[in-house]
Amino acid sequence: MKRTAFKGRTRQAGSAAVEFSVVAILFFTVVFATLELARVEFLLNTLEEVTRRAAAAAANADYTDTAAIRKIQADAVFRNSAGPLPLGDPVTADHVKIDYLSVSKATWDFNHMSKLPACPAGNRSNCMTDPTGDSCIRFVRARICASMDDGGNCTQLPYQMVFPFLDLSGMKLPSAETIVPAGSLGATAGAIPCT
């Protein structure tokens, strides 16, 4: 009798390991998928905050000062130096695109300005002369883009996964656009408009 009982145990000895491996694979797939989806949600919300910070700061910064604009872009991604957004790879300061908008006279639509006024005081003078003119910066827009062409069109940034359990390789990050009214744009009171 002992021999028969012993044979029965040897046939069942590996089944616990197989069951555990199947359950462990399912469990870890669900855990890592949940973490990846939570990161996606975190990233979507954080990108909105990044563009909000960039647009608000750029509305009062001199658009001709490239060092100031670079600092605004770095501050927007919560960095003091080069590097990606924390927990937000591949988003870096270079992906925070700031552009300036005028308002169309006919349709009241926003128009991307490819040619900016020479200085902030000149913009103020242009806006006082013709508030809906093509040379008057009325709004500042910040977006997350892989690249932006001369027409202001934004190419979306691809999503970079942390955990390889889900295939989200075709997913693109949204441009996370924020538009704010132009503030001083770095102009000081009493500044003489440039030519």
Helices and strands as residue ranges (DSSP letters): H 2-12, H 15-58, H 66-76, G 93-95, E 96-103, E 110-112, H 120-129, E 139-144, E 147-148, E 154-155, E 178-181
